[in-house]
Amino acid sequence: MRRVTGWMALVSLAWAPLAWGGAPAGLGGVRGGAAADPAGSTALTPSDEQVKVGQIQVLLDAQKFDEAISEAGSFLRNAREDAPKIQATRIVAEAQRKKGAWSLAQGAYLQLRDRYRRGTDDYVRWDAVADILRASPTGVYQPLAASGSDAAAAGTLADDTVLAKALAALAETRAERLRARLSQIKRARTPAEVAAALAPIADEFRQLRLLAESLASGPERDTAQAAALRLAELAAQMLAALKAKQVEFQHAIQLRRLDARGRRDMEQCQALCADAAKAEEAFRSTADRMKGTANWPEGDQLKTDSASRQKEYEQLAKALTPPPPPRGGTGAEEDYGRGGGGGGPGPGGGGIP
C-alpha cells in the first residue's frame, strides 16, 4: 500500500474522528469540506474521492449503517487515493460495530489496522479495538461487565463511551504487564543497555496513553525508578574502577612509562565514560517523554541525580584524554609526561579535575 502523504493526509483529518465517531474539534461536525488557512482563503480543494467519502460519512452520522457499509464497499472497489480508502475502511468498521455485527466489525477493524505500518500509533489504536471485539462476541466487554452489577449495566461496544471505557481497561491491563519487562532493565550490564531497554518500554506507555489518556502513572514511575536505580548501581562500580585506572595512567605518565598499549587503554576508558554520559542523558530524555513521570517530585530527584552522574562521567572523560606523544618517541615507552603540566586534564596530563 502507498503511504499517505502530503495534502491527502491533511484533508483526511477533516473526516477522521478524534475519539470514536465524533467530529474533530473546531470543524463544527463538517467532514469533507475544503480546509482553509488562518486568513480564511481556501488552501485545499477535496478530490472527487474525498467528497464521496464525506458523503458516506454523513450516512454513518445519520445511523444509516447498512447504507454506509454498502456505499463504502462500492467505493473501496474502485478508489485509488490512499487517504479516502483509509477513511472508507474506518467507516465500514464503525458502522459494523454500531449496528452490533461484532464479528464483522472485528474483521473490518483488522483491515483498517493493516492499512498502517506495524507498530505505528494508528496500527496500535485499531489493533486494540479489534482485540476488544474479539474478546466480546456478544458485544459486552467482560472486564467492564465484571466490575458492574450485571452485563446489561456495562452496555455494549456499539456505544462510543463504552468502547472508550473498554480501551481504558485494556490499556491499564497492558500497562501492568509491562512491569514484567523491568527485568531487562535490572539485568543491564552497562548504562547504554539500560537506556536501550528503557526506550521501547517508554514508547509502549506512550502508545497506551493513545488508548487511555488517564492511564495510571504507577507503572511508568516504577519503570523510570528501576532504570535510575540500575544506572546508579552501575555508576558506583564504573566510576570507582575508572578513577582507579586514571590514577594508574597518571602515575605512568609521571614516570614516563605510558606506552602505546597504555594509551589505547586510556582511550578505551575515555570512551566508556563518554558512552555512560550519553546514556544518562538518554535516560532523562526518555523519562521526560513518559507522561506518568510528570509532577512527580521523586522523579525530579532521579533526573537531578542522573545529571550529576553525567557530569562526573564527562569530567572523568576529560581527565582520561591521553597526552600527545612527544617528538622522537620510540612508541614502546612514549614519554607522555615530558612537557606536561602535572596531573590536570588535557595535553599535559590526565588527572581528575
Secondary structure, DSSP 8 states (H G I E B T S, - for coil): -----HHHHHHHTTTS-SSSS---TTTTT--S---B-TTS-B-----HHHHHHHHHHHHHHTT-HHHHHHHHHHHHHH---HHHHHHHHHHHHHHHHHTT-HHHHHHHHHHHHTTS-TTSHHHHHHHHHHHHHHT-TTS--HHHHHHSSSHHHH--TTSHHHHHHHHHHHHHHHHHHGGGGHHHHHT-SSHHHHHHHHHHHHHHHHHHHHH-TT--SHHHHHHHHHHHHHHHHHHHHHHHHHHHHHHHHHHHHHTT---HHHHHHHHHHHHHHHHHHHHHHHHHHHHHH-GGGTT-HHHHHHHHHHHHHHHHHHHHHHHT------TT--SSS--TTTT--TTSSSTT-----
